[in-house]
Amino acid sequence: MFPKYCEEEKELKPWYATMYVKKEYRKKGYSKILNDAILKEAKNRGFTTIYLKTDLKNYYEKFGAIFIKKLKTGETLYKFEL
């Protein structure tokens, strides 16, 4: 989690950032485990919403991400309600 991460949306915080699963470990459920841990930690820290920007298409919705808008960078802005 980062306090600031998006120049276009400076007022939003905190940010969910930098989840990465190496190619050889994909499609084995690790991204769900990591995602759940990130969201749980954010909730444990008292946050009710966490924001995410990504260039992945139709990926984070399966974890409950809610579309907010397309950013000028071409990335998509989402939020998770915790």
All heavy atoms as an XYZ file, in Angstrom:
704
protein
N       0.846     -1.167      0.000
C       0.000      0.000      0.000
C       0.893      1.233      0.000
O       1.920      1.259      0.672
C      -0.886      0.017      1.235
C      -1.994     -1.001      1.182
S      -2.992     -0.983      2.658
C      -1.862     -1.719      3.808
N       0.476      2.213     -0.781
C       1.206      3.466     -0.869
C       0.267      4.623     -0.539
O      -0.899      4.592     -0.939
C       1.745      3.679     -2.288
C       2.780      2.677     -2.696
C       2.486      1.722     -3.656
C       4.037      2.679     -2.129
C       3.426      0.794     -4.051
C       4.996      1.753     -2.525
C       4.691      0.809     -3.485
N       0.768      5.653      0.154
C      -0.095      6.795      0.449
C      -0.400      7.638     -0.792
O      -1.489      8.192     -0.909
C       0.695      7.594      1.476
C       2.097      7.152      1.336
C       2.064      5.755      0.784
N       0.542      7.725     -1.714
C       0.346      8.485     -2.949
C       0.880      7.653     -4.108
O       1.938      7.045     -3.994
C       1.095      9.814     -2.901
C       0.589     10.750     -1.842
C       1.363     12.043     -1.841
C       0.855     12.941     -0.726
N       1.587     14.188     -0.661
N       0.136      7.659     -5.222
C       0.583      6.811     -6.324
C       0.148      7.316     -7.688
O       0.657      6.849     -8.690
C       0.061      5.385     -6.101
C       0.654      4.346     -7.011
C       1.992      4.003     -6.914
C      -0.128      3.700     -7.947
C       2.539      3.034     -7.745
C       0.405      2.728     -8.778
C       1.732      2.401     -8.664
O       2.270      1.440     -9.477
N      -0.766      8.261     -7.738
C      -1.337      8.659     -9.017
C      -1.356     10.179     -9.128
O      -2.063     10.846     -8.379
C      -2.749      8.095     -9.148
S      -3.582      8.503    -10.692
N      -0.582     10.714    -10.041
C      -0.526     12.163    -10.237
C      -1.873     12.743    -10.641
O      -2.213     13.850    -10.263
C       0.531     12.515    -11.290
C       1.947     12.365    -10.789
C       2.268     13.281     -9.614
O       1.935     14.476     -9.660
O       2.837     12.769     -8.635
N      -2.638     11.998    -11.393
C      -3.921     12.490    -11.887
C      -4.994     12.540    -10.794
O      -5.931     13.320    -10.876
C      -4.395     11.591    -13.039
C      -5.566     12.138    -13.799
C      -5.898     11.303    -15.026
O      -5.001     10.655    -15.607
O      -7.073     11.299    -15.402
N      -4.850     11.714     -9.783
C      -5.835     11.635     -8.702
C      -5.113     11.751     -7.355
O      -5.124     10.842     -6.537
C      -6.624     10.327     -8.791
C      -7.464     10.175    -10.023
C      -8.644     11.146    -10.062
O      -9.054     11.664     -9.015
O      -9.158     11.379    -11.177
N      -4.481     12.883     -7.121
C      -3.642     13.084     -5.931
C      -4.407     13.000     -4.617
O      -3.832     12.681     -3.584
C      -2.936     14.438     -6.015
C      -1.900     14.495     -7.091
C      -1.223     15.849     -7.118
C      -0.217     15.874     -8.248
N       0.497     17.124     -8.327
N      -5.712     13.303     -4.631
C      -6.483     13.319     -3.385
C      -6.864     11.920     -2.903
O      -7.242     11.745     -1.755
C      -7.740     14.192     -3.533
C      -8.861     13.566     -4.344
C      -8.651     13.564     -5.860
O      -7.673     14.164     -6.352
O      -9.463     12.951     -6.557
N      -6.770     10.920     -3.774
C      -7.154      9.564     -3.395
C      -6.025      8.868     -2.641
O      -4.862      8.986     -3.000
C      -7.516      8.741     -4.635
C      -8.670      9.258     -5.482
C      -8.880      8.345     -6.685
C      -9.941      9.409     -4.673
N      -6.393      8.129     -1.602
C      -5.421      7.328     -0.859
C      -6.146      6.344      0.032
O      -7.309      6.579      0.361
C      -4.473      8.216     -0.066
C      -5.143      9.068      0.992
C      -4.131      9.928      1.691
C      -4.875     10.817      2.683
N      -4.036     11.680      3.405
N      -5.548      5.266      0.402
C      -4.259      4.733     -0.016
C      -4.383      3.986     -1.339
O      -5.485      3.742     -1.833
C      -3.914      3.760      1.116
C      -5.242      3.206      1.519
C      -6.194      4.384      1.382
N      -3.241      3.611     -1.858
C      -3.169      2.929     -3.148
C      -2.670      1.499     -2.996
O      -1.723      1.226     -2.269
C      -2.228      3.681     -4.093
C      -2.851      4.932     -4.570
C      -2.801      6.152     -3.944
C      -3.648      5.106     -5.717
N      -3.527      7.068     -4.653
C      -4.058      6.452     -5.757
C      -4.065      4.255     -6.724
C      -4.861      6.963     -6.759
C      -4.854      4.763     -7.732
C      -5.247      6.094     -7.746
N      -3.328      0.627     -3.700
C      -2.950     -0.781     -3.831
C      -2.004     -0.788     -5.027
O      -2.371     -0.390     -6.122
C      -4.231     -1.534     -4.132
C      -4.168     -2.990     -4.517
C      -5.071     -3.868     -3.949
C      -3.294     -3.479     -5.466
C      -5.097     -5.194     -4.310
C      -3.310     -4.810     -5.817
C      -4.212     -5.661     -5.237
O      -4.233     -6.979     -5.595
N      -0.784     -1.205     -4.799
C       0.173     -1.128     -5.911
C       1.190     -2.259     -5.850
O       1.491     -2.787     -4.785
C       0.887      0.210     -5.870
N       1.680     -2.622     -7.004
C       2.798     -3.523     -7.164
C       2.549     -4.958     -6.715
O       3.319     -5.528     -5.978
C       4.057     -2.959     -6.475
O       4.143     -1.567     -6.707
C       5.314     -3.584     -7.007
N       1.448     -5.535     -7.126
C       1.275     -6.977     -6.960
C       1.751     -7.610     -8.258
O       1.297     -7.222     -9.328
C      -0.180     -7.377     -6.715
C      -0.311     -8.883     -6.549
S      -1.960     -9.488     -6.198
C      -2.690     -9.500     -7.819
N       2.660     -8.536     -8.146
C       3.194     -9.173     -9.341
C       3.422    -10.652     -9.057
O       3.997    -11.012     -8.024
C       4.515     -8.517     -9.757
C       5.098     -9.121    -11.011
C       4.614     -8.762    -12.254
C       6.102    -10.073    -10.945
C       5.125     -9.327    -13.412
C       6.625    -10.640    -12.101
C       6.132    -10.256    -13.317
O       6.638    -10.825    -14.460
N       2.978    -11.490     -9.972
C       3.199    -12.929     -9.878
C       4.006    -13.335    -11.101
O       3.609    -13.066    -12.236
C       1.854    -13.699     -9.828
C       2.093    -15.196     -9.809
C       1.039    -13.269     -8.616
N       5.157    -13.967    -10.856
C       5.996    -14.421    -11.966
C       5.207    -15.356    -12.874
O       4.340    -16.101    -12.415
C       7.229    -15.153    -11.443
C       8.273    -14.266    -10.857
C       9.472    -15.116    -10.465
C      10.646    -14.260    -10.113
N      11.836    -15.093     -9.842
N       5.548    -15.319    -14.146
C       4.829    -16.076    -15.158
C       4.667    -17.562    -14.805
O       3.597    -18.138    -14.971
C       5.542    -15.924    -16.504
C       4.676    -16.169    -17.679
C       5.382    -15.779    -18.967
C       4.359    -15.533    -20.037
N       4.927    -14.978    -21.240
N       5.719    -18.169    -14.293
C       5.657    -19.606    -14.009
C       4.734    -19.956    -12.837
O       4.383    -21.115    -12.639
C       7.061    -20.190    -13.770
C       7.791    -19.612    -12.578
C       8.718    -18.456    -12.917
O       8.495    -17.763    -13.925
O       9.666    -18.248    -12.148
N       4.309    -18.948    -12.063
C       3.409    -19.191    -10.934
C       1.974    -18.749    -11.198
O       1.115    -18.875    -10.328
C       3.936    -18.495     -9.679
C       5.279    -19.033     -9.256
C       6.432    -18.294     -9.451
C       5.393    -20.298     -8.676
C       7.668    -18.785     -9.075
C       6.625    -20.804     -8.302
C       7.765    -20.039     -8.502
O       8.981    -20.539     -8.132
N       1.704    -18.247    -12.380
C       0.365    -17.778    -12.711
C      -0.591    -18.952    -12.928
O      -0.174    -20.060    -13.211
C       0.419    -16.889    -13.956
C       1.170    -15.609    -13.671
C       1.272    -14.719    -14.861
N       2.169    -13.608    -14.544
C       2.706    -12.821    -15.427
N       2.444    -12.963    -16.707
N       3.510    -11.847    -15.040
N      -1.878    -18.655    -12.760
C      -2.960    -19.630    -12.926
C      -2.900    -20.742    -11.878
O      -3.326    -21.870    -12.107
C      -2.982    -20.213    -14.340
C      -3.197    -19.136    -15.401
C      -3.443    -19.743    -16.744
C      -3.476    -18.689    -17.816
N      -4.697    -17.994    -17.969
N      -2.341    -20.409    -10.705
C      -2.259    -21.368     -9.603
C      -2.899    -20.813     -8.332
O      -2.773    -21.408     -7.270
C      -0.793    -21.722     -9.328
C      -0.140    -22.397    -10.515
C       1.307    -22.727    -10.270
C       1.917    -23.152    -11.568
N       2.602    -24.336    -11.613
N      -3.561    -19.651     -8.440
C      -4.260    -19.087     -7.292
C      -3.449    -18.128     -6.433
O      -3.959    -17.605     -5.439
N      -2.189    -17.893     -6.803
C      -1.356    -17.013     -5.981
C      -1.815    -15.560     -6.002
O      -1.719    -14.865     -4.993
C       0.115    -17.103     -6.396
C       0.720    -18.451     -6.113
C       1.152    -19.278     -7.144
C       0.846    -18.910     -4.811
C       1.704    -20.519     -6.879
C       1.393    -20.158     -4.533
C       1.826    -20.955     -5.574
O       2.357    -22.180     -5.313
N      -2.320    -15.095     -7.127
C      -2.769    -13.699     -7.178
C      -3.966    -13.482     -6.245
O      -4.067    -12.443     -5.596
C      -3.091    -13.259     -8.599
O      -4.137    -14.022     -9.140
N      -4.841    -14.463     -6.129
C      -5.968    -14.346     -5.195
C      -5.465    -14.298     -3.761
O      -5.932    -13.496     -2.956
C      -6.957    -15.490     -5.370
C      -8.113    -15.383     -4.379
C      -9.233    -16.300     -4.669
C     -10.388    -16.235     -3.704
N     -10.515    -15.156     -2.800
N      -4.506    -15.143     -3.432
C      -3.931    -15.157     -2.085
C      -3.299    -13.800     -1.768
O      -3.530    -13.229     -0.693
C      -2.901    -16.299     -1.935
C      -3.607    -17.657     -2.010
C      -2.106    -16.153     -0.640
C      -2.677    -18.842     -2.194
N      -2.498    -13.277     -2.695
C      -1.857    -11.975     -2.485
C      -2.883    -10.855     -2.396
O      -2.801     -9.982     -1.527
C      -0.861    -11.687     -3.604
C       0.408    -12.519     -3.593
C       1.177    -12.330     -4.898
C       1.273    -12.151     -2.411
N      -3.848    -10.857     -3.296
C      -4.894     -9.834     -3.301
C      -5.657     -9.847     -1.973
O      -5.867     -8.798     -1.367
C      -5.850    -10.058     -4.465
C      -6.911     -8.994     -4.529
O      -6.645     -7.885     -4.951
N      -8.112     -9.319     -4.080
N      -6.063    -11.018     -1.524
C      -6.799    -11.130     -0.263
C      -5.965    -10.591      0.899
O      -6.486     -9.900      1.780
C      -7.208    -12.575      0.007
C      -8.305    -13.074     -0.919
O      -8.893    -12.261     -1.669
O      -8.559    -14.300     -0.904
N      -4.664    -10.883      0.902
C      -3.785    -10.410      1.975
C      -3.648     -8.884      1.953
O      -3.672     -8.237      3.008
C      -2.407    -11.062      1.853
N      -3.534     -8.311      0.770
C      -3.425     -6.852      0.639
C      -4.697     -6.177      1.142
O      -4.644     -5.218      1.916
C      -3.131     -6.462     -0.823
C      -1.718     -6.902     -1.200
C      -3.317     -4.955     -1.049
C      -1.444     -6.895     -2.691
N      -5.843     -6.679      0.729
C      -7.112     -6.091      1.155
C      -7.344     -6.272      2.650
O      -7.833     -5.360      3.327
C      -8.268     -6.673      0.344
C      -8.211     -6.411     -1.168
C      -9.405     -7.043     -1.856
C      -8.111     -4.936     -1.482
N      -6.970     -7.422      3.182
C      -7.111     -7.666      4.619
C      -6.231     -6.705      5.412
O      -6.668     -6.147      6.428
C      -6.742     -9.119      4.939
C      -6.892     -9.474      6.392
C      -6.550    -10.929      6.647
C      -6.669    -11.257      8.121
N      -6.276    -12.656      8.390
N      -5.001     -6.509      4.967
C      -4.093     -5.592      5.656
C      -4.615     -4.164      5.620
O      -4.554     -3.440      6.615
C      -2.688     -5.665      5.049
C      -1.680     -4.763      5.723
C      -1.436     -5.064      7.193
O      -1.668     -6.206      7.653
O      -1.002     -4.141      7.910
N      -5.154     -3.743      4.481
C      -5.728     -2.401      4.370
C      -6.884     -2.239      5.355
O      -6.992     -1.223      6.050
C      -6.196     -2.133      2.946
N      -7.727     -3.254      5.432
C      -8.863     -3.207      6.366
C      -8.376     -3.192      7.812
O      -8.882     -2.438      8.637
C      -9.787     -4.399      6.120
C     -11.073     -4.320      6.881
C     -12.034     -5.418      6.469
C     -13.362     -5.220      7.171
N     -14.361     -6.184      6.716
N      -7.363     -4.001      8.125
C      -6.792     -4.032      9.474
C      -6.200     -2.680      9.871
O      -6.165     -2.345     11.053
C      -5.724     -5.112      9.602
C      -6.304     -6.511      9.635
O      -7.497     -6.696      9.879
N      -5.468     -7.500      9.372
N      -5.736     -1.927      8.892
C      -5.181     -0.593      9.168
C      -6.270      0.475      9.260
O      -5.973      1.641      9.426
C      -4.175     -0.216      8.086
C      -2.921     -1.055      8.144
C      -1.913     -0.589      7.137
N      -0.760     -1.454      7.113
C       0.380     -1.149      6.539
N       0.525      0.013      5.910
N       1.377     -1.991      6.553
N      -7.522      0.059      9.114
C      -8.630      0.981      9.294
C      -9.151      1.651      8.039
O     -10.021      2.514      8.111
N      -8.659      1.250      6.876
C      -9.137      1.837      5.635
C     -10.458      1.192      5.230
O     -10.686      0.015      5.474
C      -8.112      1.664      4.513
C      -6.813      2.360      4.793
C      -5.654      1.638      4.997
C      -6.747      3.744      4.859
C      -4.450      2.270      5.265
C      -5.554      4.391      5.120
C      -4.398      3.651      5.328
N     -11.313      1.966      4.608
C     -12.590      1.436      4.118
C     -12.596      1.346      2.592
O     -13.442      0.676      2.015
C     -13.765      2.313      4.580
O     -13.545      3.657      4.145
C     -13.897      2.276      6.093
N     -11.655      2.038      1.965
C     -11.514      2.031      0.503
C     -10.028      2.050      0.180
O      -9.247      2.695      0.866
C     -12.181      3.278     -0.119
O     -13.542      3.330      0.294
C     -12.126      3.239     -1.644
N      -9.651      1.336     -0.870
C      -8.280      1.381     -1.378
C      -8.372      1.472     -2.898
O      -9.269      0.887     -3.509
C      -7.448      0.169     -0.899
C      -5.976      0.351     -1.247
C      -8.008     -1.128     -1.400
C      -5.049     -0.631     -0.543
N      -7.476      2.244     -3.506
C      -7.540      2.540     -4.935
C      -6.453      1.799     -5.696
O      -5.390      1.483     -5.159
C      -7.414      4.047     -5.153
C      -8.552      4.779     -4.509
C      -8.450      5.247     -3.203
C      -9.756      4.947     -5.173
C      -9.516      5.884     -2.583
C     -10.829      5.582     -4.567
C     -10.697      6.042     -3.267
O     -11.753      6.656     -2.655
N      -6.740      1.552     -6.956
C      -5.846      0.790     -7.820
C      -5.898      1.363     -9.222
O      -6.977      1.688     -9.722
C      -6.322     -0.670     -7.858
C      -5.784     -1.573     -8.961
C      -4.347     -1.960     -8.653
C      -6.632     -2.814     -9.099
N      -4.727      1.503     -9.846
C      -4.691      1.827    -11.273
C      -3.906      0.725    -11.959
O      -2.923      0.215    -11.430
C      -4.084      3.209    -11.535
C      -2.634      3.343    -11.191
C      -2.108      4.707    -11.568
C      -0.614      4.768    -11.286
N       0.045      5.841    -11.971
N      -4.383      0.338    -13.137
C      -3.755     -0.775    -13.840
C      -3.994     -0.660    -15.341
O      -4.946     -0.023    -15.777
C      -4.303     -2.124    -13.331
O      -3.618     -3.199    -13.982
C      -5.792     -2.253    -13.569
N      -3.115     -1.301    -16.092
C      -3.339     -1.393    -17.532
C      -3.857     -2.782    -17.911
O      -4.096     -3.072    -19.067
C      -2.085     -1.038    -18.327
C      -0.883     -1.882    -17.966
O      -1.000     -2.800    -17.136
O       0.197     -1.617    -18.504
N      -4.044     -3.649    -16.913
C      -4.626     -4.967    -17.174
C      -6.102     -4.806    -17.493
O      -6.802     -4.008    -16.879
C      -4.463     -5.881    -15.958
C      -3.043     -6.283    -15.593
C      -3.057     -7.117    -14.319
C      -2.383     -7.045    -16.721
N      -6.576     -5.569    -18.415
C      -7.983     -5.514    -18.835
C      -8.774     -6.637    -18.171
O      -8.374     -7.802    -18.226
C      -8.103     -5.660    -20.364
C      -7.251     -4.681    -21.151
C      -7.780     -3.269    -21.065
C      -6.987     -2.354    -21.944
N      -6.370     -1.264    -21.284
N      -9.882     -6.275    -17.547
C     -10.808     -7.254    -16.967
C     -10.116     -8.247    -16.029
O     -10.367     -9.445    -16.094
C     -11.547     -8.010    -18.073
C     -12.299     -7.080    -18.978
O     -13.003     -6.189    -18.511
N     -12.144     -7.247    -20.268
N      -9.257     -7.759    -15.171
C      -8.540     -8.648    -14.255
C      -8.989     -8.477    -12.806
O      -9.399     -9.428    -12.163
C      -7.030     -8.432    -14.372
C      -6.252     -9.399    -13.541
C      -6.083    -10.713    -13.954
C      -5.722     -9.032    -12.312
C      -5.402    -11.624    -13.181
C      -5.028     -9.936    -11.520
C      -4.874    -11.227    -11.966
O      -4.211    -12.135    -11.194
N      -8.911     -7.271    -12.287
C      -9.185     -7.051    -10.872
C     -10.667     -7.099    -10.513
O     -11.011     -7.239     -9.340
C      -8.559     -5.735    -10.411
C      -7.058     -5.848    -10.291
C      -6.229     -5.473    -11.330
C      -6.480     -6.369     -9.145
C      -4.855     -5.593    -11.230
C      -5.103     -6.506     -9.031
C      -4.294     -6.113    -10.076
O      -2.937     -6.253     -9.967
N     -11.533     -7.051    -11.502
C     -12.976     -7.157    -11.232
C     -13.313     -8.481    -10.539
O     -14.195     -8.521     -9.692
C     -13.790     -7.033    -12.523
C     -13.737     -5.676    -13.167
C     -12.598     -5.515    -14.170
O     -11.644     -6.311    -14.156
O     -12.666     -4.572    -14.966
N     -12.601     -9.536    -10.888
C     -12.895    -10.842    -10.274
C     -12.581    -10.861     -8.786
O     -13.054    -11.720     -8.056
C     -12.138    -11.968    -10.990
C     -10.627    -11.903    -10.855
C      -9.961    -12.976    -11.696
C      -8.458    -12.807    -11.730
N      -7.841    -13.694    -12.697
N     -11.796     -9.878     -8.321
C     -11.494     -9.743     -6.903
C     -12.402     -8.722     -6.222
O     -12.249     -8.449     -5.043
C     -10.037     -9.320     -6.703
C      -9.036    -10.284     -7.262
C      -8.065     -9.850     -8.140
C      -9.047    -11.624     -6.906
C      -7.121    -10.725     -8.652
C      -8.114    -12.506     -7.416
C      -7.144    -12.058     -8.293
N     -13.312     -8.130     -6.981
C     -14.246     -7.162     -6.407
C     -13.930     -5.713     -6.695
O     -14.570     -4.818     -6.145
N     -12.944     -5.433     -7.549
C     -12.612     -4.050     -7.891
C     -13.778     -3.390     -8.617
O     -14.428     -4.012     -9.455
C     -11.352     -3.991     -8.762
N     -14.023     -2.140     -8.274
C     -15.116     -1.372     -8.864
C     -14.525     -0.306     -9.781
O     -13.698      0.508     -9.351
C     -15.954     -0.707     -7.754
C     -16.526     -1.784     -6.826
C     -17.059      0.159     -8.348
C     -17.032     -1.249     -5.497
N     -14.946     -0.311    -11.042
C     -14.468      0.649    -12.038
C     -14.850      2.068    -11.626
O     -15.979      2.325    -11.226
C     -15.080      0.329    -13.402
C     -14.795      1.359    -14.458
C     -13.599      1.342    -15.144
C     -15.722      2.350    -14.746
C     -13.338      2.295    -16.118
C     -15.467      3.299    -15.716
C     -14.263      3.269    -16.405
N     -13.878      2.988    -11.726
C     -14.158      4.402    -11.497
C     -14.084      5.167    -12.816
O     -15.041      5.799    -13.209
C     -13.186      5.026    -10.469
C     -13.352      4.338     -9.113
C     -13.415      6.536    -10.369
C     -12.371      4.808     -8.059
N     -12.927      5.070    -13.508
C     -12.783      5.775    -14.776
C     -11.493      5.383    -15.475
O     -10.622      4.755    -14.888
C     -12.801      7.290    -14.565
C     -11.564      7.835    -13.876
C     -11.636      9.361    -13.786
C     -10.322      9.961    -13.360
N     -10.339     11.412    -13.391
N     -11.385      5.787    -16.727
C     -10.148      5.664    -17.481
C      -9.304      6.895    -17.177
O      -9.820      8.023    -17.175
C     -10.408      5.596    -18.986
C     -10.917      4.271    -19.453
C      -9.801      3.262    -19.449
C     -10.189      2.038    -20.259
N      -9.170      1.036    -20.215
N      -8.023      6.686    -16.928
C      -7.110      7.796    -16.677
C      -6.490      8.284    -17.977
O      -6.491      7.566    -18.986
C      -6.011      7.346    -15.703
C      -6.496      6.912    -14.322
C      -5.367      6.235    -13.560
C      -7.048      8.097    -13.554
N      -5.933      9.487    -17.950
C      -5.292     10.052    -19.141
C      -4.116      9.208    -19.611
O      -3.762      9.233    -20.778
C      -4.830     11.479    -18.851
C      -5.976     12.441    -18.651
C      -5.482     13.819    -18.260
C      -6.661     14.716    -17.936
N      -6.245     15.999    -17.367
N      -3.515      8.442    -18.702
C      -2.382      7.575    -19.035
C      -2.811      6.345    -19.828
O      -1.975      5.597    -20.307
C      -1.693      7.086    -17.748
O      -2.645      6.327    -16.990
C      -1.142      8.228    -16.934
N      -4.139      6.114    -19.898
C      -4.657      4.913    -20.546
C      -4.949      3.805    -19.553
O      -5.566      2.801    -19.893
N      -4.486      3.978    -18.317
C      -4.762      2.997    -17.279
C      -6.207      3.149    -16.799
O      -6.848      4.159    -17.043
C      -3.811      3.199    -16.100
C      -2.365      2.933    -16.455
C      -1.431      3.355    -15.350
O      -1.399      4.555    -15.035
O      -0.742      2.484    -14.815
N      -6.677      2.137    -16.097
C      -8.013      2.157    -15.534
C      -7.908      2.348    -14.031
O      -7.078      1.713    -13.378
C      -8.752      0.852    -15.839
O      -8.755      0.645    -17.269
C     -10.194      0.901    -15.360
N      -8.766      3.214    -13.496
C      -8.816      3.472    -12.058
C      -9.967      2.674    -11.448
O     -11.077      2.699    -11.958
C      -9.019      4.965    -11.808
C      -9.213      5.415    -10.361
C      -7.953      5.095     -9.536
C      -9.528      6.893    -10.311
N      -9.649      1.941    -10.380
C     -10.615      1.128     -9.663
C     -10.548      1.465     -8.173
O      -9.582      2.052     -7.698
C     -10.281     -0.369     -9.777
C     -10.425     -0.960    -11.130
C      -9.329     -1.106    -11.964
C     -11.666     -1.410    -11.582
C      -9.455     -1.682    -13.223
C     -11.789     -1.994    -12.833
C     -10.686     -2.113    -13.652
O     -10.811     -2.691    -14.876
N     -11.550      0.988     -7.451
C     -11.500      1.033     -5.994
C     -12.003     -0.280     -5.450
O     -12.755     -1.014     -6.113
C     -12.339      2.186     -5.443
C     -13.833      2.017     -5.613
C     -14.581      3.185     -5.010
C     -16.079      3.037     -5.254
N     -16.823      4.122     -4.629
N     -11.530     -0.610     -4.270
C     -12.036     -1.740     -3.500
C     -12.709     -1.165     -2.269
O     -12.119     -0.356     -1.563
C     -10.899     -2.657     -3.033
C     -10.285     -3.500     -4.107
C      -9.140     -3.091     -4.749
C     -10.842     -4.721     -4.457
C      -8.553     -3.878     -5.723
C     -10.267     -5.511     -5.433
C      -9.123     -5.089     -6.067
N     -13.936     -1.572     -2.014
C     -14.629     -1.217     -0.786
C     -14.355     -2.327      0.207
O     -14.608     -3.495     -0.075
C     -16.136     -1.082     -1.030
C     -16.517      0.028     -2.004
C     -16.282      1.428     -1.442
O     -16.232      1.591     -0.207
O     -16.149      2.357     -2.252
N     -13.807     -1.984      1.360
C     -13.382     -2.994      2.340
C     -14.413     -3.183      3.442
O     -15.178     -2.344      3.751
C     -12.046     -2.584      2.947
C     -10.958     -2.273      1.921
C      -9.727     -1.724      2.606
C     -10.603     -3.498      1.118
